[in-house]
C-alpha cells in the first residue's frame, strides 16, 4: 500500500508516564490515525486495520489502543467528515491523470474503426463510441429470441434482483435483493410487464453460474478487439421495459451491446467533480438530469436499437433505461488490459493512502 511507511510512531514517553497511563508506550502518527478513522467509516474491519498496520511495522497493541480510543471518542464523527473531505479532494485532483481527455463529444459511426484506430482514439482517448448495427457485424452474431430462450432454458433456476423499487439505491444494495426463480417465469415478467421491480443484471452471474452460459458458445466476437471469451468477459442483462440502472461507473472499459429491445443511455465524463464528490464507490448519488442542469454540455445521451453497441470508456458515469423488453451483453474482455483506480468512498485499504 503506497505511503504506509509514513505511519511511524511518535516518541516514547517516560516510563513513569507510561506506568501512570497504563497504555502502550508509543502512539500513532497523525497520518496513521487519519487512515484508521476513514477506513473504519468506510467499512474496513478492525482486524484488517490491525493486520495492515502491524504488517507495516506498527505494534499491535498500539493500533488496538487507537481503535478503542477512536470508537469511544465524541469527536470521531467530526473527525471522519474532515478526513473524508480531504480524501475525496485528493482523488478528484488525480482524475485528469487517470482518464486523460474525457470531455469530447459522443462519436457515432456505422462501422467499428480498425483496431489500431479504436485503440488510439477511444480506448486510450477515453472517448465513447456508438456503432450502429455493430452486433450484426460480428463473425457470428447472437441469434437470441425470447421464445427460443424460453423453450431451451425455462426450467433453469436463475438469480435475479427483486424488490428493486423498494430501495432508493437498488444497485448499491444489491446483496439484499438477490432471489431465485425459474427462467421461464422470469421471461414472463420480462415480456408482459413495465416495471423496475425485477431485473437480471450482470452481478446475478447468469452466464457464469447457470446453463445459460451455453449461449456464449453460439457467438463469435470480432477478433481484432476481443480474444476468445473467458469467464467473466461477457455479462448478461435481461429485463422488462421500465428497468432503470442509476448513474454509476464501471472499473473497466465496456462495449455495451444491445441484442433485443431498446435502451436509452445518458453518459457523464469522469471529470465532473460534482458526481465524484458525492459518490459511494462505483455508485453516484446524483442523477444525469441533475448533472445536466449544472453542466448541460457534458451530458451525452443516446438510444440503442437492436444490434447497436456503445463503447463506454472506463470511469464514465452512465445511467440506463429500458424502453422495451431488453437483452443486452456487456463485453469487457478486450485484447488490452484496463483498470481505473478511482472509486470515491471505498476503503483506503483498496487504493492509495492519504498523504
C-alpha positions, -999 to 999 in steps of 0.1 A, spaced: 0 0 0 15 33 -11 27 56 16 22 31 45 58 37 57 47 72 68 27 56 97 56 58 121 50 60 158 57 91 179 83 94 206 83 72 237 72 90 269 90 84 302 85 51 320 67 70 347 42 84 323 37 50 307 31 33 340 7 61 351 -14 58 319 -14 21 317 -13 24 279 12 13 253 45 33 252 40 46 217 13 65 199 4 65 162 12 94 139 -15 117 127 -14 101 92 -20 67 107 -49 79 128 -64 96 98 -61 64 78 -77 43 106 -107 67 110 -116 69 73 -112 32 67 -134 24 97 -161 48 84 -160 32 50 -165 -3 63 -130 -18 67 -130 -44 95 -109 -35 126 -90 -68 123 -80 -58 88 -68 -24 100 -47 -41 127 -33 -66 102 -24 -39 77 -7 -15 101 11 -43 121 23 -56 87 38 -21 82 57 -25 114 34 -8 140 29 -26 173 -4 -44 175 -11 -31 210 -7 5 198 -31 0 169 -57 -17 191 -54 10 217 -60 37 190 -90 18 177 -105 17 212 -100 55 217 -115 63 183 -145 42 190 -153 59 223 -144 95 214 -172 120 209 -150 139 184 -149 109 160 -179 119 137 -164 154 130 -130 138 125 -145 114 99 -161 142 80 -129 162 78 -107 133 67 -133 121 42 -134 155 25 -96 155 23 -95 121 8 -122 129 -18 -104 161 -28 -72 142 -34 -90 116 -56 -107 143 -76 -73 160 -82 -60 127 -96 -88 124 -122 -71 142 -151 -41 118 -148 -63 88 -146 -86 94 -175 -69 119 -197 -91 136 -223 -128 129 -215 -149 159 -224 -152 152 -261 -185 148 -280 -200 113 -284 -188 98 -316 -213 78 -338 -204 56 -367 -219 28 -388 -189 6 -388 -164 -1 -360 -129 15 -367 -99 -8 -372 -83 -20 -340 -54 5 -341 -77 35 -346 -102 23 -320 -74 17 -295 -58 51 -301 -90 73 -304 -114 56 -280 -95 32 -257 -66 55 -250 -85 86 -258 -112 77 -232 -139 87 -258 -173 70 -260 -184 55 -294 -217 44 -308 -215 18 -335 -249 13 -352 -255 -23 -361 -223 -35 -346 -237 -68 -333 -246 -78 -368 -210 -71 -379 -197 -99 -356 -184 -130 -373 -212 -150 -356 -238 -126 -341 -262 -138 -313 -295 -151 -327 -313 -149 -294 -351 -147 -293 -373 -146 -262 -394 -176 -272 -364 -197 -281 -348 -188 -248 -379 -199 -230 -380 -232 -249 -344 -240 -241 -340 -227 -206 -375 -224 -190 -367 -247 -161 -332 -233 -153 -331 -216 -119 -316 -181 -122 -308 -154 -97 -325 -120 -102 -325 -87 -83 -360 -84 -68 -379 -57 -49 -357 -30 -65 -385 -4 -63 -385 -6 -25 -349 7 -23 -336 42 -32 -303 27 -44 -310 -9 -55 -277 -14 -73 -257 -3 -42 -279 -25 -20 -278 -55 -44 -269 -82 -19 -302 -79 -1 -322 -81 -33 -310 -115 -46 -337 -140 -53 -341 -172 -74 -368 -182 -98 -373 -204 -130 -360 -186 -161 -393 -192 -178 -412 -174 -151 -388 -146 -153 -392 -143 -191 -430 -140 -185 -423 -109 -164 -398 -95 -190 -423 -98 -219 -455 -88 -201 -447 -60 -176 -434 -25 -175 -416 -23 -142 -382 -18 -125 -390 -42 -96 -372 -73 -110 -341 -73 -132 -315 -99 -141 -282 -79 -141 -245 -87 -146 -240 -93 -109 -265 -121 -110 -239 -141 -129 -263 -159 -152 -235 -169 -177 -211 -180 -150 -235 -199 -127 -262 -215 -149 -265 -233 -182 -273 -200 -199 -236 -199 -203 -241 -222 -233 -252 -191 -252 -216 -178 -252 -207 -208 -275 -232 -195 -301 -215 -162 -307 -181 -151 -320 -167 -116 -313 -146 -96 -337 -111 -110 -332 -93 -77 -337 -107 -63 -305 -115 -94 -284 -98 -127 -277 -119 -158 -273 -143 -152 -244 -131 -162 -210 -151 -165 -178 -165 -131 -168 -156 -115 -202 -192 -111 -212 -221 -103 -188 -259 -107 -193 -286 -80 -188 -322 -90 -192 -353 -71 -181 -387 -57 -189 -395 -22 -202 -391 2 -174 -359 -11 -158 -336 17 -147 -299 15 -137 -290 46 -118 -259 67 -125 -227 47 -119 -193 39 -135 -175 7 -142 -140 -4 -133 -132 -15 -168 -139 -5 -204 -172 -19 -217 -187 -24 -251 -224 -25 -242 -242 -44 -270 -280 -42 -274 -293 -76 -287 -331 -74 -282 -352 -43 -274 -342 -7 -269 -324 12 -242 -316 49 -236 -282 57 -220 -270 90 -205 -232 95 -202 -213 118 -180 -174 122 -181 -154 111 -151 -141 147 -146 -175 161 -135 -164 166 -99 -200 171 -85 -207 135 -92 -174 120 -79 -175 142 -48 -208 126 -36 -204 91 -49 -201 59 -29 -177 36 -48 -190 29 -82 -224 45 -75 -234 81 -78 -258 100 -56 -268 123 -85 -289 116 -115 -279 125 -150 -307 151 -150 -291 169 -120 -258 169 -138 -274 182 -170 -289 212 -151 -254 221 -138 -234 211 -169 -257 207 -199 -228 205 -224 -213 174 -206 -242 150 -206 -244 129 -237 -275 108 -245 -281 80 -270 -308 55 -278 -297 20 -287 -318 -1 -310 -314 -39 -315 -279 -45 -329 -264 -12 -318 -234 -10 -294 -220 17 -272 -184 17 -261 -184 31 -225 -148 41 -215 -136 31 -181 -148 56 -155 -175 73 -175 -207 76 -154 -238 62 -172 -275 59 -164 -296 34 -184 -333 29 -191 -350 0 -209 -376 13 -234 -389 -22 -242 -382 -58 -231 -345 -59 -234 -315 -82 -236 -280 -67 -236 -245 -81 -235 -217 -61 -217 -184 -72 -233 -154 -63 -211 -128 -89 -223 -108 -68 -247 -73 -75 -260 -59 -48 -239 -59 -47 -201 -79 -19 -185 -81 -7 -149 -94 25 -133 -82 33 -98 -110 57 -88 -139 47 -65 -148 76 -43 -159 63 -9 -142 29 -8 -119 19 20 -84 33 16 -71 -2 21 -81 -7 -16 -64 24 -30 -36 48 -24 -34 60 12 -36 96 24 -5 118 23 
